[in-house]
Amino acid sequence: MSSDWRDQQTELLQRFDEDGYVMLRGFLSGEQIRELREHLDRFIAETVPTMPANHVLYEDKLKPETLKQMQNLHTYDPYFG
């Protein structure tokens, strides 16, 4: 696959349909990734505990470290909007 993902949209869509995800190397810069991680860490620490159970999924509800999925982040924090 070409290193420029924009040239491979059809192939990427097919991979997404088959695998449920795609990896876009270089889509975000290192700085953007650091910023995103900082916001996610803050969100998980401060907001996730206040979210309704149907918006937060854990492997084991009694163990917060087993967080698997969060839904509707944009409704809780404008950064994710």
Residue pairs with C-beta under 8 A, 6 or more apart in sequence:
1 8
1 11
2 8
3 25
3 26
5 12
5 24
5 25
5 26
5 27
12 22
12 24
15 22
16 22
28 36
39 77
39 79
39 80
43 70
43 73
43 76
43 77
43 79
43 80
44 67
44 70
47 76
47 77
48 56
48 64
48 67
48 70
49 64
51 70
51 76
53 61
54 71
55 70
55 71
55 72
56 67
56 69
56 70
56 71
57 67
57 68
57 69
57 70
57 71
58 64
58 66
58 67
58 68
59 66
59 68
60 66
73 80
74 80
74 81
